[in-house]
Amino acid sequence: MLESRAMKFLLAFLFVLLTACVVAQTATPVPPQWRRFDGGIPTHAAILALAVDPRDARTLYAGAYDQTGLYISTDQARSWRAWSEGLERSAVLALQFVGNTLYAGTIAGFYRLKDARWQRIEAIPPVAVYSIYNDAPDLYVATDARGIYHSADAGKTWRRLNGLDGEILTSILALDAQTLIAGTGGNGAFFSRDGGATWRAYESFRQEYVTSILAYSHTLFLRTRAALWRSRDDGIAWEIVRGGIENEIVHALLRDAFSPRLYAATGSGSVFASDVDGAAWQKFSNGLPSNAAALSLAQLNADTVLAGTQTGIWITRDRGESWQTANAGIGAPPIHALALGADGALFAATEDGLYRADASGNYVGVGNDALRVPILSIARAPSDPHVMYAGSYRRGIFKSEDSGKTWRAVGGIFRGRLAAPGVAVSPHNENHVFARVLFERIYKTDDGGDAWHAVWTGMPVEAEVETLTIAPSDPRVVYAGTNDGFYASADGGEAWTPRGLESRSVLAIWVDPRNARRVWAGATDGLYASDDAGLIWNSIGMEVITVTAIARLENSFVVGTKYNGVWLRRDDTKTLKVLSAWTPFGLPNESIVSLVYDDARVILYAATPRGIFKMNCAATTSC
C-alpha cells in the first residue's frame, strides 16, 4: 500500500536510498570505457504523478519515485526522457500546472520549472511535498509535518497557514477562499471554514490515511484506506461510495474534462470509471499489469488517458477499454544483484525476476513463472560452479544445479514472510549456504536449502545485517556488516563477536583469498582495513564517501560508492602494497549496487539504479 511514509518505506528496497552526500571528484587520467549492458530487462519506475502541458497535449510530464524524478514526453507518451536538471535526485510525488508554469512536489521540497531547469521554492521548507492544489490565482501546498503553504498570486509569494503543525499532510482541497479540507497520513482529515485560521477533525476519518480529495461538480470525493467516501454538501456529511468500487483502494481520481465521467486508479492495478456521479462503476483492466497498483492518472483528450503504475506508464485510446504500455525511456532496469554463471554469462537479479545475458548482451528470463517475482540476491557455489542460489522477496530461496537453466524452490521457512537480499555459499561445500534476511539477521542451511536455522547468537536484537562474506581460505570464518558495526564468527556463523566500526553501517566486505584475517570493510564513512580479523581497523581512504561494493582486479581494487560512482586504486598483487591513490573510475554521480569482475574474460560489471554497465578491461589500460 503506497501511503505517505509507508509508501517511501515500501519502495525503498527497489531503489538505493536518497540520502548520501556527493563529493567533488578529480579527473581520471584515462577515462574508463563503460557501456550499457542491460538490453532485454524490463525498464520501469513507480509513477506517482502525471501532468499534461495546457499549451500542447503532446507534451507530458511524469513524476517518478526514482533517482531521475521527472520525465518528459513530447510525442504523446510514445517516448520519454529525463527532464530533471536541478532536482538533485529528488523523487517526485506531485505535479501541477499553474497557468503555463509546472510545479513539482518532491521528497525534498517544492520546485518550479523555469527555462528547462528546476528551481526550488525557498519559501517552502525542503521536506516532502505530497499534494498541490491550484485554484488560480490561489495555490496550496501540503507538506510533511511543516504545515500548509498558500500563495494568493499564483506562486509569487507565500505564507504558512496556522494549525496542523506536525501532521503529515498528504492532500489538500480548497472549495473557496475560506473552506479548506486537508488529509493526513494516518491521522484522518481536517477542515477549516475560516481560510485555515482554525481546523477541526472529521470524526469519521480518525487515524486514517487520506491521500486524495477531489471536487467533482457539486460532489466531493475523499479516499481512505478503507473506502472511497462522498459528500454532497461541501464536506459536512459523508457516505461510503459503493456500486462496485467499495472493495478497492483508490490511489488517484480524475475528472473527465469532456464528459461526466470520473476515473479512479486503484491498488488492484485496475482503472475504474463512473458515468453517474460515482453511483456505479465499471472496471477497466484489459492490458494493465495485474501485479502493479495504479497510482496516478492524466487525460490527453476525450478518448486518451494515461495511468501511472508501480511499473511505469500505460495508455488507453478508447476510454479505458484497452491499455498499452507507454514506458519507452521511463526508469531503468531495477537491479538488485549480479553474479557470473559457470560459463561466464552474467545473471541479474531484478524486480521482475531472474535474467541471464546471452553472448550479444541481451537478457532473457530464466526459470518458470515462480521466478517472475522480485529476486533480491544471487550467488554461485565456488566448489561447484553449476550450483547457484537466488533469494527472493517473500517467495523463498531458489536453487539451480545446472548452471541456472532450471530452478527449484528450497527453504520453505522464507516463503510468504521473509525476504532474502543476500545469499553466500561456502567456498568448500555447495550445500552450506547463508541467507541474509531483510530487516533481520542470518539463516543457515547445511543440506543445500531444505532445512534452515537462525544463526545470530551474539548479535543484538536490533541488528540488521547489510552484507555477509565467507573467508575463501577458511569457511569457518564468516564476516557480517550490520547497521551498527562489524561482526566476526570463527565457527561457521553459529556465534558472533562484535569487531568494531560501531555507529556505522557496514555495506561491503572483501576478504583476502589467501589470508582469512585480512579483511576490508566499506562503510557509510569510507573504507577500512584490518589484518587481524577486525580487532584493529585503519582507514584506507574514501573518508567522506559511502562505500557499497568492493571488487579485486588483477592489479588493483575497485570500489562502488553511493552517488560517487566507481573508484580505483592500484596495489601489488601479492603484498597489497599501495601503488597509487584512489582515483575516480567512471560512472560519476552514480550509486553502485553491485560490482562483479570476470577475471577469465577481464570484464568488469557494475549495477546501478540506471541499469547495468560493462567495461572490457582487456581493451583499455585503465584497469
Helices and strands as residue ranges (DSSP letters): H 4-11, G 12-14, E 35-36, E 47-52, E 60-64, E 70-73, E 81-82, E 92-98, E 101-106, E 109-114, E 117-120, E 129-135, E 138-143, E 148-151, E 159-160, E 169-174, E 180-184, E 189-192, E 200-201, G 203-205, E 212-216, E 219-223, E 228-231, E 239-240, E 250-255, E 262-266, E 271-274, E 282-284, E 294-299, E 305-309, E 312-316, E 324-325, E 335-340, E 346-350, E 353-357, E 363-365, G 369-371, E 375-380, E 388-392, E 397-400, E 408-410, G 412-414, E 422-425, E 433-436, E 442-445, E 453-454, E 465-470, E 478-482, E 485-489, E 497-498, E 506-511, E 519-523, E 526-530, E 538-539, E 547-552, E 556-561, E 566-570, E 583-584, E 594-598, E 603-608, E 611-616, G 617-619
